[in-house]
Amino acid sequence: MDPEAFLDVANQVIKLKMFPFFDIAHSLLAALAVREDLGANAQAFSRKHPLACWLSTMLVIFAGGMVANGLLGEPILAPLKNTGQLLVGTAVWYIVFYTPFDIGYKVAKFLPVKIVASAMKEIYRAKKVYDGVGHAAKLYPNAWIIMIIIGTLKGNGAGFTKLIERLIRGAWTPTAMEFMQPSFYTKASLLASIIFVLDKKTDWISAPHALVYFGIVIFLVYFKLSSILLGIHDPFLPLENLCCAIFFGGIWDSLAKILGRGQAKDGDSKDVKKTN
């Protein structure tokens, strides 16, 4: 592709409006996540506890903004002030849980629909991360770590509110902590936040800003579709394992075990000789 045409495409992507179509895709996948987390009891739970079902779904949809606002000292419920987004989320929630014969859920689970919605969701995620970094940069111009944290939370806030979201539905799962087992979406949002901060605050990235943004979008969409079609759920794992082995004691622990076994064998052999 011609470089100028590619840059033009990148500029068009960065100017995309999220409402309503990308909000619909985001809300659809959020509602599906809640329903699948409920498991086989999803339909019975939605009939018996519609308010809890709706509240947990809205928390998943608006989690990023709520958590980020709480950390920045802004109104936590501010994301709900957009009535249009709230109505879209509510409509999608109703379609997923309450349409006759479960048609809405079955259509949402249909692979082509899920692929399109997932691709749109990753474009939406890139926009949220970018907006989060930009918003934090206005409040704390020199605090890179705050920009990275807010960008990450904007990108995958639902992962950090899973404990509360399940608690709303009456399930207490204290081990469901994103800090203990970060998902690919948290790691990807963290990486995207770092790249956006470097692009905004340094001269280390010489590429045009639109191309950097477009590159993040391509990265997120590619690996999301790879997870659906190819089963590649976390491409960061090999690098994480290597880093843990080199920098976080993995090699030394293995070496200590080997040496410990060797010393134990030497001790056993000496005991055998003494008895003889």
N, C-alpha and C positions, 0 to 999 in steps of 0.2 A: 504493500500500500504506500502511496505517496506520503512523505512526511507531513506535508501541509494538510492533506486530507485526514491523516491520522490525528493531528493536533486539533483539527476542526471537530472531529468526532469526540475527542476528549473534552473540548469546550462545551459541546452539546450535553455530554453526560453530566458535567459538573453543574449545569444549569437546570437539570431536570427537576420538575416540581413533584414533590412526594405525595401530595394529596390530590385526588383520593386513591388512585390505583395502587401506589406503593404502600399506603396505609392499609388498604384492603389485604394485600399479600402478607404484610406483617401481622395483622390481626388474625388472619386465617391460620397461619402457622402457630401463632400463640395459642389460639383456641384448640388446635389439634394437639399441641404439646400438653395442655391441661387434660384433655380427654384421654390421651394415651397414658398420661401419668396416673389417671384414675383406674385404668385397666378395665377388666371385665365388668366392674361395678359402675362404670361411667354413666350408663343410661339410668340406672336406678338412683344413683346419687343426684343426678341433675333433676330428676322428678321430685325427689324428696327434699333437696336443699338447693333450690334455684338461686337464692340470694348468695349463699356461700360460693356456688359455682360461678356466678357472675363476678363477684368480688375478686376471686382468685384469678379469673381470666383477665379482668381489667388491670390487676396488679402486674401480671406478666406483660401485658401490652405496654403499660406506661412505666415499667420498673426503672428503666434507665434514667428517665427524667426525674423521677421521684428520688432515687438514691443520690443522684448528682446534686439535686437541689438541696437535699438534707445536708450534704457535706459542705456545700458552698454557703450555707446559712440563708437560703432562699426558701419560700413556701413549698413544702413538700407536695402539696396538692395542686400546684400551679399547672402541671401538665394536663390536668382535667379541665382547665378553663376553655380549652378548644372544644366547643360543643360538637363541631363537625366530626372530629376524630373520635370523640366519645360515642357518638351515634353510629359511626362506621364500625367501631369495635363491638358495640352492643348488637348490631344487626348481624355481624359475622358470627358472634357467639351464639345467637339464637339459631342461625342457620345450621351451625355445626352440631348443636345439641338437640334441637327441637323440631326439625322439619319432619313431615310425615314419612314413615318407612325409612327414616335415616338417610334420605336422599342427599341432603347437604353434606353429611360426613362422608358418604361414599364417593361423591363427586370430588370433594377436597382430597381424598386419598387416592384418586385416580392418578396414575403416574405422570401423564403429560401435564395435568393441572398442577401437581406438586412440584414438578420441575420448573415450570414457569414461575410459580409463586416463590419458590426457593431462590431462583435467580434474582427476582425483584427484591426479595428480602435482603439479599446481600448488598445490593445497590443501596437500599435503605439503611443498612448497617454502616456502610462506608460514609454516608451522609451524616448519620448520627455521631460517629466518631469524629468526623471533621468539625461538625458544629460544636461538639463538646470541647475539643481542643481549643477552638477559636473563642468560645465563651470563657473558658478558664484563663486564656491568655489575656483577655481584656481585664479580668479581675486581678490576676497575679502575673504581670508581664514577664517576670524573671524566674518564676517558679516552675521549672520544667516538670518536676515530679507531680505537681498538682494537675498540670495539663494532661499528663499521661494517665493519671488515675481517673480523671473525669472523662477523658476520651474512651478509656476502657470500659467504664461503667455505663456510659451512653451506648456503647456497642453491644454489651451483653449484660444489662442490668438484671434481666430475669434470672440469670444464673446465681446472682448474689442475693436474690430475694426468695429463692426456692424454699428455704426453711419457713419463712413467714407465709408464703403462698400455700404451702401444704398445711400449715397450722390453721389457716382460715377454713380449710376443708376437714379439720379435725384429725389430721395426721401429724404426729410428732416424730421427725426424723433428724435428730441432732447431728448425725454424721453427714448430712447433705450440705456440706460447706464447700463453696466454690474455691476457697483458699486452699483446701486440702487436696482436692482433685479438680483443678481447673480444666474446663472443657476446651475443645479446639477453638470455639468462638471467643472465649476469653483471651486465649493466647493470640489469636489473629487480631482481635481488637487492640490488645496491648502492642503488638508489632506495628499495626497501622497508626496508633497514637504516637509511637516513637518516631516513625517516619514523618508524620505530619508536623511534629514538633521540630525535628531537624530541618525540615523544609521551610518552616516558618521562622525559626530563630537562628539559623546558621546558614553559611554558604557552602556547606558540605555537599548539598544536592544541587547540581547545576541545571538539571532538567526543568523545563517549564512546569509551573505549579499544576496546570491542568493535566499534564502527562503523569505526574506523581499520583494525583487523585485517581486517574483512569487506571493506572497500574495497580493500585490498591483494590479497585473495583474488580478488575480482571482476576486478581489473586483470590479474592473472597468468593467470587462466582465459580471459578474453576474448581476450587477444592470443595465447595458445597455440592456441586454437581458430581464430583468424583466420589464423594461419600454416598450419594444416592445411587449412582450407576455402577460404581466399581468397588464400593465397600471400603474406601480409604478414609478412615474416620479421623485420624490425627497424624498428619505428616511431620509434626514436630517431635514425635516420640524418639526416633533414632538420634536426633541431635540432643534431646534432653538426656537420654541414656549416656551418650558420650560425655556430655558436660558433667553429669553426676559422677561418672567414673573418674574423670580427670580432676575436677575441682572440688567435689563434695565428699571426698573420702572413699569412693568406691574402690579405687586401686589399692589404697592402703589397707582397707578392711579385708580385701581378698588376700593381700600379701600377708597380713597378720594371721589369717586363717591357715594359709599354707605353712607359714613358719611354725604356728602352733601345732599343726599336725605333725610336722617334722620333729619338733621337740618331744611331742607325746610318743612318737615311734621310738626315738632314741631312748627315752625313759623306760619304755616297755622292754626294749632289747637289753638294757642294763639290768633290769629286774630279773629277766630270764637267765642271764649269765650268773647272777648272784645265787639264784636258786639251784643252778647246776653245780 
